[in-house]
Amino acid sequence: MSSQERLKRVFDEVHGYIELDSLAQKIISLPIFQRLRRIKQLGVAEYVYPGATHNRFSHSLGVYHLMKSVISRLRDYIDPDKINILLAASLLHDIGHLPYSHALETYYMNILGSETKINHEYLSSIVIREDPDLKDLLKNEGIEPSEISDIINGRHKDPLYNSLLSSDLDVDRMDYLIRDSLHTGVIYGSIDLRRILSTLEVDRKRRIGVNEKGLIAVENFYLARLHMYRAVYYHKTVHGYELMLVKLWERVLRERPDLAEYKDFGFIKKMISDGLYKYFDDNTIVSYLGSVANDQYIRREIREIAEMFLFRRGYKAIYDKIILSEEPMTNSENGSEEIKMIKEVIYLMDKYGIDSLYYIPVIENIAIYREDEAITVRSRDGSEKKIFEHEGSIIKDLPKYLNIIRFYVHPMMLRISPASDIISKYFNKRF
């Protein structure tokens, strides 16, 4: 059978027809990959943007499609023996995502206080190495799981392979900006994908870059990402529901003995090695929260918050400030006046015995670009500069950080003293 006969085509709403080779078909057919159909790409964003119900399954196919396009463009720089590894990495880069994506990720990173950075790249590495079906498939195909893991985590010995999937301008970001923009209806995420792909280069450090013809398209890429951070990924209501879920999940695991094992990250790893992670998805969490909302043995306030989350009655953002800066704002003693105010409010809430379940302080620093990771632009004379150093680029005039300072409270806090008094005093809110 010819390689052409082994190809299958699926239609994607972003890229049109995507051709799947034999290896891709085998990976996609695995239960652990099919699980991604039940992991929404944007978690709770559908609470604000009803169309944002797309999943990590379609996104992963899109990343695979773009990886094939980039490999074709840069084929002179890529070892033919590594093509299958790069394509497998593009399909599997999100294979470890927890239910509701970054919300539960935040729980395991912050609530548990693990020394290991438990993000989806780390989880994907575990799935690639430990899921029984996937591990056997890769072994039978002669693919080393650790090499795929290294590419996903940006640790491969060849920097080009890292930058294809983990850099400022990688195939992951190219796909999710367009896909998320389409499904939310937020046009700010639109990018000139064809122009970017047609101007890709490999710089002298063997990292992905562009020639000068792609400068404007890459500038737009950076700006689109900044605007999507503000309009979608860190939209105050979307962000509030994500953090509400983190808070709720932590309390549910305290209250429900039958779910307490989820507090142990070792249990998550065992699910993976036992081949059970394929059942752990967004539907699982919704089912648990539904049972919590109707469990008379759980404290009333936990039941109420579970119901609030399920039926879109969230915490209120009583303070919301975006600050653009050259350095990230922190919650250290020499932080901004806004951060000092948030810390004072937290102190008073604690002093008056107000349970932290009822309020959520937020201090987030998002890099618009990092100098060491910024894309290289190659000029017509062959010289190379980072995009923020290029004299014809507007990126040099952008601030480097988007800082978000917020304070969310349970609606009940707006009606009960002393919480309502503290809120009125510090946030000039009267209810």
Sequence and secondary structure as in RCSB ss.txt:
>XXXX:A:sequence
MSSQERLKRVFDEVHGYIELDSLAQKIISLPIFQRLRRIKQLGVAEYVYPGATHNRFSHSLGVYHLMKSVISRLR
DYIDPDKINILLAASLLHDIGHLPYSHALETYYMNILGSETKINHEYLSSIVIREDPDLKDLLKNEGIEPSEISD
IINGRHKDPLYNSLLSSDLDVDRMDYLIRDSLHTGVIYGSIDLRRILSTLEVDRKRRIGVNEKGLIAVENFYLAR
LHMYRAVYYHKTVHGYELMLVKLWERVLRERPDLAEYKDFGFIKKMISDGLYKYFDDNTIVSYLGSVANDQYIRR
EIREIAEMFLFRRGYKAIYDKIILSEEPMTNSENGSEEIKMIKEVIYLMDKYGIDSLYYIPVIENIAIYREDEAI
TVRSRDGSEKKIFEHEGSIIKDLPKYLNIIRFYVHPMMLRISPASDIISKYFNKRF
>XXXX:A:secstr
  HHHH EEEEETTTEEEEE HHHHHHHTSHHHHGGGGSBTTTTGGGTSTT   BHHHHHHHHHHHHHHHHHHTG
GGS GGGHHHHHHHHHHTTTT  TTTHHHHHIIIIIS  SS   HHHHHHHHHHH HHHHHHHHHTT  HHHHHH
HHTT  SSHHHHHHHSSTT HHHHHHHHHHHHHHT GGG   HHHHHHTEEE TTS EEEEGGGHHHHHHHHHHH
HHHIIIIIT HHHHHHHHHHHHHHHHHHHH GGGGGGGSHHHHHHHHHTT GGG SHHHHHHHHHHHHT TTS H
HHHHHHHHHHTT   EEEEEEEEEESS   SSTT  HHHHHHHHHHHHHHHTT  GGGEEEEEEEEES  TTT  
EEE TTS EEETTT TT SGGGS SEEEEEEEEE GGGGTSTTHHHHHHHHH    
